Amino acid sequence: GVGPEKAQVIPREADGTLGEPTSFVADAHAADLLVHPYTFRNENEFLPAELRDPGEEPGDYGRAIEEQLVFWETGIDGMFTDNPDTGLVSRELFQD
């Protein structure tokens, strides 16, 4: 498997919002590799601009589950996260 930085799967635009997914996941899967990007965090300062809670402090939690759901949609197989509870919730929501 491979563990790319998450921007290799979905880069950010100049304004800090999520861009379009790359072909990274499909290319890795074509080579029979699992993909586990890193590092997913809950704090606003690490989230794409559109998923930060406005008016909150950089260290406050934003909408991390929403970010993770976008990444699950790309076909990733897992993720590295500093908040495994959030990762489990997003995975369960994605599978439902």
Sequence and secondary structure as in RCSB ss.txt:
>XXXX:A:sequence
GVGPEKAQVIPREADGTLGEPTSFVADAHAADLLVHPYTFRNENEFLPAELRDPGEEPGDYGRAIEEQLVFWETG
IDGMFTDNPDTGLVSRELFQD
>XXXX:A:secstr
 B  BGGGTS B TTSSB    SHHHHHHHTT  B  B B  BGGGS GGGS TTS TTSB  HHHHHHHHHHTT
     BS HHHHHHHHHHHH 
